[in-house]
Amino acid sequence: MEQEMSVYYDEKGDYLEIMFGGSSSDYGDHVSEDVVLFKDQGTEEILGVGIFNFKKHTHDLDDLKLKLPVKINLSQLKV
Protein backbone atom coordinates (compact mmCIF):
# COMPACT_ATOMS: atom_id res chain seq x y z
CA MET A 1 0.00 0.00 0.00
CA GLU A 2 1.36 3.43 -0.95
CA GLN A 3 1.35 6.13 1.68
CA GLU A 4 2.37 9.74 1.77
CA MET A 5 5.37 10.63 3.88
CA SER A 6 5.53 13.95 5.69
CA VAL A 7 8.65 15.40 7.27
CA TYR A 8 8.57 18.22 9.82
CA TYR A 9 11.59 19.81 11.48
CA ASP A 10 11.44 22.46 14.18
CA GLU A 11 14.88 24.08 14.16
CA LYS A 12 14.32 26.10 17.33
CA GLY A 13 13.12 23.04 19.25
CA ASP A 14 15.52 20.70 17.38
CA TYR A 15 12.73 18.17 16.77
CA LEU A 16 12.36 15.99 13.66
CA GLU A 17 9.13 14.16 12.88
CA ILE A 18 8.58 11.73 10.01
CA MET A 19 5.09 10.36 9.48
CA PHE A 20 3.95 7.67 7.03
CA GLY A 21 0.34 8.00 6.08
CA GLY A 22 -1.47 8.98 9.21
CA SER A 23 -4.27 8.20 11.55
CA SER A 24 -6.61 10.28 13.64
CA SER A 25 -6.22 7.70 16.40
CA ASP A 26 -2.45 7.56 16.84
CA TYR A 27 -0.43 7.79 20.03
CA GLY A 28 3.22 8.27 20.91
CA ASP A 29 5.26 5.51 22.55
CA HIS A 30 8.58 6.79 23.95
CA VAL A 31 11.20 4.14 23.21
CA SER A 32 14.08 6.22 24.58
CA GLU A 33 14.62 9.64 26.09
CA ASP A 34 14.73 11.31 22.66
CA VAL A 35 12.77 8.95 20.38
CA VAL A 36 9.03 8.44 20.14
CA LEU A 37 7.23 6.02 17.81
CA PHE A 38 3.74 6.99 16.66
CA LYS A 39 1.40 3.99 16.48
CA ASP A 40 -2.18 3.38 15.42
CA GLN A 41 -4.27 2.72 18.52
CA GLY A 42 -6.24 -0.06 16.90
CA THR A 43 -3.59 -1.95 14.94
CA GLU A 44 -0.34 -0.95 16.71
CA GLU A 45 1.09 -0.28 13.22
CA ILE A 46 3.99 2.19 13.34
CA LEU A 47 2.95 5.40 11.61
CA GLY A 48 5.98 7.54 12.25
CA VAL A 49 8.89 8.56 14.41
CA GLY A 50 9.79 11.71 16.32
CA ILE A 51 13.34 12.55 17.37
CA PHE A 52 14.06 15.17 20.01
CA ASN A 53 17.53 16.78 20.08
CA PHE A 54 17.97 15.69 16.47
CA LYS A 55 21.27 17.50 15.84
CA LYS A 56 22.81 15.67 18.80
CA HIS A 57 22.02 12.35 17.08
CA THR A 58 23.50 13.15 13.68
CA HIS A 59 27.15 13.75 12.83
CA ASP A 60 26.71 16.17 9.96
CA LEU A 61 23.38 17.47 8.65
CA ASP A 62 24.92 17.78 5.17
CA ASP A 63 25.29 13.98 5.11
CA LEU A 64 21.52 13.45 5.23
CA LYS A 65 20.33 12.46 1.79
CA LEU A 66 17.03 11.02 0.67
CA LYS A 67 16.38 9.54 -2.76
CA LEU A 68 12.76 9.79 -3.81
CA PRO A 69 10.47 8.02 -4.24
CA VAL A 70 11.14 6.02 -1.11
CA LYS A 71 9.37 2.91 0.11
CA ILE A 72 9.50 2.18 3.82
CA ASN A 73 8.05 -0.85 5.58
CA LEU A 74 8.05 -0.50 9.35
CA SER A 75 5.99 -3.61 9.99
CA GLN A 76 9.18 -5.60 10.70
CA LEU A 77 10.60 -3.02 13.12
CA LYS A 78 11.07 -4.32 16.66
CA VAL A 79 12.02 -2.09 19.54
Secondary structure in CASP SS format (residue, H / E / C, confidence):
PFRMAT SS
TARGET T0000
AUTHOR 0000-0000-0000
METHOD secondary structure of the structure
MODEL  1
M C 1.00
E C 1.00
Q C 1.00
E C 1.00
M E 1.00
S E 1.00
V E 1.00
Y E 1.00
Y E 1.00
D E 1.00
E C 1.00
K C 1.00
G C 1.00
D C 1.00
Y E 1.00
L E 1.00
E E 1.00
I E 1.00
M E 1.00
F E 1.00
G C 1.00
G C 1.00
S C 1.00
S C 1.00
S C 1.00
D E 1.00
Y E 1.00
G E 1.00
D E 1.00
H E 1.00
V C 1.00
S C 1.00
E C 1.00
D C 1.00
V E 1.00
V E 1.00
L E 1.00
F E 1.00
K E 1.00
D E 1.00
Q C 1.00
G C 1.00
T C 1.00
E C 1.00
E C 1.00
I E 1.00
L E 1.00
G E 1.00
V E 1.00
G E 1.00
I E 1.00
F E 1.00
N C 1.00
F H 1.00
K H 1.00
K H 1.00
H H 1.00
T C 1.00
H C 1.00
D C 1.00
L H 1.00
D H 1.00
D H 1.00
L C 1.00
K C 1.00
L C 1.00
K C 1.00
L C 1.00
P C 1.00
V C 1.00
K C 1.00
I C 1.00
N C 1.00
L C 1.00
S C 1.00
Q C 1.00
L C 1.00
K C 1.00
V C 1.00
END
